[in-house]
Amino acid sequence: QVQLVESGGGSVQAGGSLRLSCTVFGYTYSNECMGWFRQAPGKEREGVARIYTGSGTTVYADSVKGRFTISQDNAKNTVYLLMNSLKPEDTAMYYCAAAFGPRLCSSVVRGQTDFGYWGQGTQVTVSS
């Protein structure tokens, strides 16, 4: 049974940093699109960043480019989201998700519902 477990969320002041982790259990990834998504209260869930585990290719939402970095550690079966220069508008529940193959990693906005595996989420709160 494949499980995705996120960790690393918390409360920080604006300008601070956090690193989120998403560990995959029950499966050794090698050819998947792994994505980070977020959902703020009253808003739709949006894509933040994606990485194709087969090549390490990444895509980012415009709102986080230059501030967030998605990466992977294959030995730990874990994908990370390093978030720097955090802003209050980054406050949200952050989720990681997985889908087989590279297709969904061509864009950060398309195919959200095609991700078959989701974690439980980790809360990020940024105060001004």
Backbone hydrogen bonds in HBPLUS format (Angstrom, degrees):
<---DONOR---> <-ACCEPTOR-->    atom                        ^
c    i                          cat <-CA-CA->   ^        H-A-AA   ^      H-
h    n   atom  resd res      DA  || num        DHA   H-A  angle D-A-AA Bond
n    s   type  num  typ     dist DA aas  dist angle  dist       angle   num
A0003-GLN N   A0025-PHE O   2.88 MM  22  5.02 157.9  1.93 142.1 145.6     1
A0025-PHE N   A0003-GLN O   2.75 MM  22  5.02 170.1  1.76 156.1 159.6     2
A0005-VAL N   A0023-THR O   2.98 MM  18  5.31 159.5  2.02 145.5 152.2     3
A0023-THR N   A0005-VAL O   2.99 MM  18  5.31 161.5  2.02 146.0 143.4     4
A0007-SER N   A0021-SER O   2.91 MM  14  5.22 138.3  2.09 143.2 148.3     5
A0021-SER N   A0007-SER O   2.83 MM  14  5.22 162.6  1.86 146.4 149.7     6
A0010-GLY N   A0123-GLN O   2.94 MM 113  6.18 115.0  2.37 140.9 158.8     7
A0125-THR N   A0010-GLY O   2.91 MM 115  6.20 163.5  1.94 157.3 158.0     8
A0012-VAL N   A0125-THR O   2.91 MM 113  6.39 157.4  1.96 164.0 171.5     9
A0127-SER N   A0012-VAL O   2.89 MM 115  6.35 158.6  1.94 153.3 159.4    10
A0016-GLY N   A0013-GLN O   2.96 MM   3  5.65 152.8  2.04 144.4 147.4    11
A0014-ALA N   A0127-SER O   2.70 MM 113  5.69 137.6  1.87 177.6 167.0    12
A0015-GLY N   A0086-LEU O   2.72 MM  71  4.88 163.3  1.75 141.8 147.8    13
A0086-LEU N   A0016-GLY O   3.08 MM  70  5.49 174.2  2.08 154.1 154.1    14
A0018-LEU N   A0083-MET O   2.96 MM  65  5.24 148.7  2.06 141.4 151.5    15
A0083-MET N   A0018-LEU O   2.74 MM  65  5.24 171.9  1.74 177.5 177.6    16
A0020-LEU N   A0081-LEU O   2.88 MM  61  4.98 165.3  1.90 140.4 139.5    17
A0081-LEU N   A0020-LEU O   2.89 MM  61  4.98 149.1  1.98 136.9 140.4    18
A0022-CYS N   A0079-VAL O   2.76 MM  57  5.12 136.1  1.95 153.2 165.3    19
A0079-VAL N   A0022-CYS O   2.87 MM  57  5.12 159.8  1.91 142.1 146.6    20
A0024-VAL N   A0077-ASN O   2.95 MM  53  5.72 170.6  1.96 171.9 173.8    21
A0101-GLY N   A0031-ASN O   2.72 MM  70  5.33 155.1  1.78 153.6 147.9    22
A0053-THR N   A0032-GLU O   2.80 MM  21  5.44 161.3  1.83 167.3 168.8    23
A0033-CYS N   A0099-ALA O   2.80 MM  66  5.25 162.2  1.84 156.8 162.5    24
A0099-ALA N   A0033-CYS O   2.99 MM  66  5.25 138.9  2.17 140.6 152.6    25
A0034-MET N   A0051-ILE O   2.86 MM  17  5.33 171.7  1.87 161.1 158.8    26
A0051-ILE N   A0034-MET O   2.80 MM  17  5.33 154.2  1.87 153.7 162.6    27
A0035-GLY N   A0097-ALA O   2.88 MM  62  5.19 164.2  1.90 144.3 149.5    28
A0097-ALA N   A0035-GLY O   2.87 MM  62  5.19 142.9  2.01 146.7 153.6    29
A0036-TRP N   A0049-ALA O   2.78 MM  13  5.32 164.8  1.80 161.3 163.4    30
A0048-VAL N   A0036-TRP O   2.84 MM  12  5.47 161.5  1.87 157.5 152.9    31
A0049-ALA N   A0036-TRP O   3.35 MM  13  5.32 158.0  2.40 133.3 137.2    32
A0037-PHE N   A0095-TYR O   2.73 MM  58  5.09 163.2  1.75 155.5 160.2    33
A0095-TYR N   A0037-PHE O   2.80 MM  58  5.09 160.1  1.84 136.5 143.3    34
A0038-ARG N   A0046-GLU O   2.93 MM   8  5.53 153.8  2.00 152.9 161.6    35
A0046-GLU N   A0038-ARG O   2.84 MM   8  5.53 162.3  1.87 158.5 162.2    36
A0039-GLN N   A0093-MET O   2.87 MM  54  5.30 147.4  1.98 143.0 153.8    37
A0093-MET N   A0039-GLN O   3.01 MM  54  5.30 172.4  2.02 135.3 134.4    38
A0043-LYS N   A0040-ALA O   2.98 MM   3  5.38 157.1  2.03 140.9 138.7    39
A0061-ALA N   A0048-VAL O   2.89 MM  13  5.17 152.1  1.97 150.6 144.4    40
A0050-ARG N   A0059-VAL O   2.96 MM   9  5.37 151.8  2.05 147.5 151.5    41
A0059-VAL N   A0050-ARG O   3.03 MM   9  5.37 147.1  2.15 144.6 148.8    42
A0052-TYR N   A0057-THR O   2.92 MM   5  5.39 156.4  1.98 151.5 159.3    43
A0055-SER N   A0052-TYR O   3.23 MM   3  5.90 146.3  2.35 115.9 123.1    44
A0056-GLY N   A0052-TYR O   2.67 MM   4  5.28 155.1  1.73 168.6 177.2    45
A0064-VAL N   A0061-ALA O   3.09 MM   3  5.67 160.0  2.13 115.7 121.6    46
A0065-LYS N   A0061-ALA O   3.18 MM   4  6.30 126.1  2.49 149.3 164.0    47
A0067-ARG N   A0064-VAL O   2.93 MM   3  5.40 159.8  1.97 135.8 139.8    48
A0068-PHE N   A0064-VAL O   3.00 MM   4  5.55 159.5  2.04 162.1 161.2    49
A0084-ASN N   A0067-ARG O   2.99 MM  17  5.10 160.9  2.03 135.0 140.3    50
A0069-THR N   A0082-LEU O   2.83 MM  13  5.06 148.2  1.93 142.1 151.8    51
A0082-LEU N   A0069-THR O   2.81 MM  13  5.06 162.8  1.84 156.4 153.0    52
A0071-SER N   A0080-TYR O   3.13 MM   9  5.22 154.5  2.19 131.3 136.4    53
A0080-TYR N   A0071-SER O   2.81 MM   9  5.22 163.0  1.84 141.4 147.1    54
A0073-ASP N   A0078-THR O   2.81 MM   5  5.36 158.4  1.86 166.1 168.9    55
A0076-LYS N   A0073-ASP O   3.06 MM   3  5.48 137.0  2.25 107.2 118.5    56
A0077-ASN N   A0073-ASP O   2.96 MM   4  6.04 108.7  2.48 139.4 158.0    57
A0078-THR N   A0073-ASP O   3.22 MM   5  5.36 169.5  2.23 141.9 143.5    58
A0077-ASN N   A0074-ASN O   3.15 MM   3  4.79 152.9  2.22  93.9 102.2    59
A0090-ASP N   A0087-LYS O   2.85 MM   3  5.38 163.6  1.88 119.6 125.0    60
A0091-THR N   A0088-PRO O   3.08 MM   3  5.63 165.5  2.10 117.1 121.0    61
A0092-ALA N   A0124-VAL O   2.97 MM  32  5.52 147.1  2.08 146.2 156.4    62
A0124-VAL N   A0092-ALA O   2.90 MM  32  5.52 164.5  1.93 160.8 166.0    63
A0094-TYR N   A0122-THR O   2.87 MM  28  5.27 175.2  1.87 144.3 145.1    64
A0122-THR N   A0094-TYR O   2.82 MM  28  5.27 146.0  1.93 142.5 153.8    65
A0119-GLY N   A0096-CYS O   2.98 MM  23  5.59 152.9  2.06 162.7 160.7    66
A0098-ALA N   A0117-TYR O   2.89 MM  19  5.16 147.7  1.99 138.8 146.3    67
A0117-TYR N   A0098-ALA O   3.30 MM  19  5.16 158.1  2.35 150.5 150.6    68
A0105-CYS N   A0102-PRO O   2.92 MM   3  5.47 155.5  1.98 120.7 128.8    69
A0106-SER N   A0103-ARG O   3.25 MM   3  5.95 158.5  2.30 122.7 122.7    70
A0114-ASP N   A0111-GLY O   2.92 MM   3  5.22 155.4  1.98 111.7 119.9    71
A0115-PHE N   A0112-GLN O   3.29 MM   3  5.90 169.9  2.30 115.9 118.6    72
